[in-house]
Amino acid sequence: MTHASPLPDGLPGHPHIARHGDTLMIEALPAAELAQRFGTPLYVYSRAGIEGAAQAYADAARGRPVQLRYAVKANSSLGVLQLLARQGWGFDVVSAGELARVLAAGGDAAQVVFSGVGKTDAEIAAALRAGVQCLNVESLSELERIDRVAAQLGTPAPVSLRINPDVDPRTHPYISTGLRSNKFGIPQAQARQAYARCAALPHLRVRGIDVHIGSQITQLGPYLDALDRVLDLVHDIERDGIALHHLDLGGGLGIRYADETPPTPAQWLDALHARLQARGQGHRQVLLEPGRSVVGNAGVLLCRVVTLKDTLERHFAVVDAAMNDLMRPALYEAWMAIEPAQARDGRHARSYDVVGPVCESGDWLGRQRLLDLREDDVLAVLSAGAYGMAMASNYNTRPRAAEVLVDGAQVHLLRERESIDDLLRGEQRLTL
Ligand SMILES: *Cc1c(COP(=O)(O)O)cnc(C)c1O
């Protein structure tokens, strides 16, 4: 995509992030102005973008027994969680830290599901003390562990068993989670035995059944395959005399980064409900745990060009954001659109590798992008609202970026930029 042909207003997937003439706008504010005011690298989220995506789920769920549980790991900033808590969403957390964030943001513990393959005793205890809706259990041994912790606390533990349905979500291998070879969930073949054990343990209360097959899923087929397997199991488990109150079908709905055409939440829920009804299960409570599709397209990462550098092979644009700020390209060669904050006329356009300053050849944000650049120009990496800041690290002793939320023509600082002092805090110099 060249800067010379401006983005259409309301680029698919980015309705609140659009080019007006030569200027990239986040709602009513120019991206370049935000970069100037708050510095770079900077994560910018559109409030209308997040709330619009959340509303699409709420609209699709209306009139159906569906409970929405935002997957906190996609973007766990308190301000983002607050927006969702205020819309009545529950949350899917995978650590005691995420649970603490949800509570700090005003989330309702009774609408929290706690997932994850390696919950510690301390995390299980934190979840039970908070009064979560349920723990999604990933192994037989975890059942015993939860029973033991629940006994110590004198609180029964609500549980749901995460089943590995062995379906291929047809996404990147690193974000596939429902294949037999993945570490997640209880193998389908062990599920009945696991539920029987659950019913026998005195401090567990069975609530439901859970699957989550992967992320950035762009087709409905894998979801329906997983649902079919879950419904087969529900039939067997209930015949064994164990009632299941809910089906948790996980998250994973994809978003548009380039030319993907993922289903909308309405298409996803319509397809799920059609299948449930076809199998006489339309009355079932369904939980969904979307993350990426709620926040992904509502965020951008702004960075500034530090150096333009030509080698014999390539043109490099070295920017002040790096893999520590946005890991997706380095981790799974993810393609994310890169747009200038202020487009030039295109006369000096060339194919750039947009890279960070970190000492790794995997440290790139985009490769072979046709851009017309000068040093100090501001660039925006689009669709960076999910798995961006949430995965940021301090590699190379780089302070993490600031985050802001744009609301019309207003902007709110969600998180201040880390300082180098922040990074050194807690370290002890040797005294021996
Ligand atoms: C990561 C995750 C999600 C959210 O996945 P998205 O692709 O961001 O929608 C939901 N549930 C569980 C258990 C997860 O691990």
The ligand as a Gaussian input file, in Angstrom:
#p B3LYP/6-31G(d) Opt

LIG

0 1
 C       -5.726000     -15.854000      24.558000
 C       -6.986000     -16.446000      25.033000
 C       -8.201000     -15.885000      24.662000
 C       -8.328000     -14.704000      23.734000
 O       -7.891000     -14.971000      22.447000
 P       -8.070000     -13.854000      21.306000
 O       -7.458000     -14.473000      20.115000
 O       -7.315000     -12.653000      21.761000
 O       -9.516000     -13.587000      21.154000
 C       -9.360000     -16.439000      25.176000
 N       -9.305000     -17.500000      26.009000
 C       -8.142000     -18.070000      26.394000
 C       -8.156000     -19.228000      27.309000
 C       -6.945000     -17.564000      25.914000
 O       -5.797000     -18.140000      26.277000

